[in-house]
Amino acid sequence: MAPLTAAPPAQADEFDWFADLFDSSAWLAAGPADAGAFDWTSMIDQWFYDPIHASMEAWINSDFGSMVNGWINTAAGQYLIGDGIDGTAENPDGGNGGLWFGDGGNGWDSTEAGVAGGAGGNAAGWFGDGGAGGDGGAGANGGDGGAGGIWMGNGGAGGNGGIALDPAVAGGNGGDGGNASGWFFGNGGIGGNGADGLAGAAGTFANGGDGNGIAGGYGGNGGAGGRSSFMFGNGGNGGNAGAGGKGGDGATGTVDHVDGGNGGWSWGGGAGGAAGGRGSSIYTSPMYGHVGQLGNGGDGGDAGNGGDAYQDVNGHYLGNGGSGSDGGIAGNGNVGGNGGLGGHGGNGLNGGAGGWGGNGGQSAGNNTGGAGGNAGAGGDATAGTGGNGGWGGWGAPSQDGAGGAGGNGGAGGNGATGDNTVKTIGGDGGGGGMGGSSQTGVGGASGDSGDGGAGTYAGGNGGDSFFGAGSGATGGAGGRGGNGGDSTGWDDGTGTIWSHGGNGGSGSSGGGSYAGDAAAGGSGGNGGAGATGPGVISVGGNGGSGGAGGTAYGGGNAGTGGVGGNGGSGTASGGNGGTGGSGGAGMVLLGGSGSGGTAGDGGAGGTGGDSGGVMMPANNPYGTGPSHAGDGGDGGMGGTGTVGVGGEGGSGGTGGSALGSVDAGNGGNGGVGGTGYTGAPATNPAHAPGGNGHDGGVAGNGGQGGAGGSAVDGNGGNGGAGGKGGTGGAGSRGGNGGTDAEGNTLPGGNGGDGGTGGNGAAGGAGGTSTSGTSGAHGAAGAAGAGGAGGVAGTGTPPGQPGTDGGSGQPG
């Protein structure tokens, strides 16, 4: 029986294939790779199996071989030698190879939507490769690869999934690679690739449409790799996943539908195919082969943007902008996909909100985790409020590579500022996404938060970075808080112009570390500035708080706290400075080891905003009290030390200055020093003297108080109080003595000494005033108390109690 494949060109000698089996040069000829880098599986594949397989195929496809094979198969009454036929539309699966030797036929590549590709045929005999699976039709899965021969042979590759014709249908999944069923040698087949999701169509209001964009389709999953043979061979690699389809944009408003349509989201990317395993639990050495590699995850698709509102012939918006949608979540894999971008909000009377970024996909091995998608910005407003920015997607973790970075938050949309008689407010910025963690690599950085938009009446607030950076061997950097939007001033029609800057957002915490140093917290965003000029009554926005420093778990240095944001200036009142972030703790996990690391220092407080000396009316629309310059932010608390010295408190921020008869801002208080660590427990052996207790740690010093701001006719600001020194760590109790062989009690251990308390810091200087009263000097920080000495252990004789630690010096 002859195969249904085309024969190769005629050869000079039909028996060359037979001679090649006994020609060592055909086996031992160097391949394209460096022979010194081969493992046993590679050498058997290139020098033994491949030459034999090539010779077998040459015989099967030769004219003389076809004649002989046909006679043998006819005489035996069954198919002993030959390749399986390829699949067709009528019979999609490939045929099996001969019962002695021969490859399986390939599966049919589907040409029909929704119909899967055919499976590859098996190499049913002793020797041969499985057939490849066919590709799927539109939106359908690829066929699975066929199995290899029972002594030697490779599994067939899985077919690829088909791209869907409708975004409501996911892209086809890749077919699984065939197993290498052989006892001696065979590699598993690779999995087929998943298809990308189809992009969604743009929204429309025609024919009764709602104007919203259509969601982008799911990406297909990659097929699993096939299993290796029992002795020699590698597992097949998993197939790569398809990306998510992009969401469609919202339609622009019409005269009948003045609001813009919303953007469509993306359903996200598929997951990478599973790695093919080894076919034996006995031959486990790498010399026999390796497991396959996980396929890559698909990227999450980008979201659609919101549509703009309808504009009349004069270019004026008559409706609101549509909202942007959320980016797709990426699939996990060997290399995780990146999250999709959030859609931008549309422009209108009120701006549409920006969409959230999609989360990244988790990665394996040393590969970097997928990054979170950046969020969409809010749309601009012409007569109302700008759209809020979306939140950034989360970065994904990785086993040993770097964690994925978090996506940035979207900026708030701007309110129109060209005409100060139109009351507009800026949109709020979105928060940054969390960074991904890593077991042994660098943690992913947290995304930065978006800035608030500008407006006439008020600026938008900056985004808060609530989600921290990823932890790892070294921590990822904390993201900054968004800056508050500026306010250009709104004329209320009576000659008064009102203005309020937006508040700054808080920074995120730095990532912790398990071996190296932890990261600093992100800085707080600055408050937005109020308008200036004749008739303007404005208030500056407050600064955002700094993020906490990351904790060092393995004896490294902990992260410092983030700096607080500065307050914005106003003609009436300045905004307060933001509080500094707390320093991270320095510690060692239970059962771990480490020394020499320090706790993180607290972050400095932000500077208060200045006042231009304009008096604030009691019935103002913002509900604020009398005019004042902004106070400086308090310094952050020093981190607690469990290894090394406690962190120092952050310095207080300087108070804002004031003109006219307005009082200046007070300086911020200094942060309290970090507490010293408690001594580690002593040993209590059963048949030995008790162990000595360990000394408590030294506490951190307090932070200096901030200086008060200066004034002209008003009072100068008071200086901030100096931070109190931290309390020293207590010494641990001495261990109790055990007994000797005769039952006598052995000596007890000595108690550990208490740690020294931290020094208090000086208070800030009071602010001066040209004609008013100068501010008072800030109070000095109190000295930190020393830690208590540890109790002596019992025994004969008992141990000595530890000495109490000395107090620090006052500021």
C-alpha angles and dihedrals in degrees: 000000000000123000120249093234124100116266120240121245114294116273129219092238123028090202096057090102090060094050091049090063090066097039108099091196089068090058101037100043109124114254126217092273125074107273091213090064095054122111121207092270093054093047094049090047097050102031103033117016100036096052092047092046092048091050091048091052091047090055094046092050097043121099093239093045091051091053094048093043091050091053092048094047093046093048093048093046092228140072105271105152127029147064123282117252120254120256123260135196089267094045106022100181121082118245124252122258124247122293091244101036141332141106126268117250122254120258120249118270101232118235094182125090113248094012118117124230119259122265119251118252122251126248091238097185138064096282136029148076126272117247122257119256117247124249116260124247121245108319092355133117126258119248123259120255121250126252124260126242123290095249103025134355145105126253117248123253119257118246123251122255119249125246110249123241092215124049089220087068118070120236112266120270120241118253121251119259116249122256122249097235095184126119098217110028142358142122121228116247120257118251120249122252122257117239124247118256116253118254115250120245122251116263122260138189092207120112094012096310120158095224095240121132119248118250117254116245130256118265115239123251122250118250121252120257119247127252120260125240122275099264116013126020147078128256114248122259118251117247123256118255126239124251122248117259120252117258117243122254120251118254123258112253121263134207088266095041106033096177119081119245123253122253121250122247128230120244091217141239129304129250123260117254120264118262118254114248134222115273096226138054090197103055095053102145115112088238088075094052145282139260115260128257125264113248122249120265121242123250117252110248123248118257126241123258122244116255123249119250122257116279125208125224090279092055095252118143114237099186144026128281120253123249123256115236134232125277119243124265112247124235127250121246148123084303108021118223125250119252119254124256120259116242123252120246119248125249124250145113083312118019122240121246120259119243127246122258118246123251120255124244125254117255133210132222118355095338121119116252117251115273122242115248121253114251126243123258121244118255123256122256128216099191109006139021127333116238120266117250119246127246121262119249122254121259114236129240126250131202100229105346127079118293116250119264118249117245121254120254118248122256118249116252119257124245114225111269102179094094114042092196089069112083110225134166126203120239122249120256120244126244124257121252125253119262120241122251129236132202097217105357135070117298117243119259119248115246120254117251122244124258121246118254126249124253141169098241099029140352121235122255121257117249121266118233098219095161118073135221122273124270123232143133081307119021124244122245120265118243123243124247118249120262118247116251121253122246117221096193138265122232109220092198096255096084095267120117116204125202138170125179119220123254121255119246127241123261122239127248120266120248121265123239133222098192113002133031126318121233132254121255119255120264121253119251121256120251117252120256124247122230123271134209141075115334093008121139106186140168125204121228123250121255119248126247121261119245123252119262118251122262119248107219099176105050098277127124116287121231124265120240118261121258117257117246122254121253118247122246125246138180090241107022135007122219122253120255118251124255117257118246122256118258118250123255122253111220147139121236118241108283093013131111136220143133141187097042122129134213117251124264119241117256122254119257119248125256118260119245122254127249122223092212099254114142117238115228116235092236097052118149094239095060093231126148129239120323117278141155116254122270119237116253121255118255118251123256117260117249123259114254120222090160118029127350126338115254124261121249117253122255119258118248124252117259120245123258124243137207128209117010095327117120119245123241124268122244118254121255119255118249123257116255118252121265118253118244124261115248117261117259119271124235122262105199120190096223106021138063116286117266121249118256120248125247121254120247129260114258126232126255123252122255123254119259118249123251120254119247125255125251138193108210098351128072122286116244121264117247117251121253117259116250120260117246116252123255116259119244120260120248115242126248119267117251121258117249120250128217131267127227091278093052096255117147114246126218120288123235126255120255118248121254120253120249124252117261121242125258120256116238131236119264121245123266117258117250120253126239127203096213105358134063118298117236123260121256112255120255117261118251117256121247117260116247120245120248121260118258118247123260116255119254119247121249144101100318102012119231127257119264117245123256119254113248120251122255120249125246120271118244 
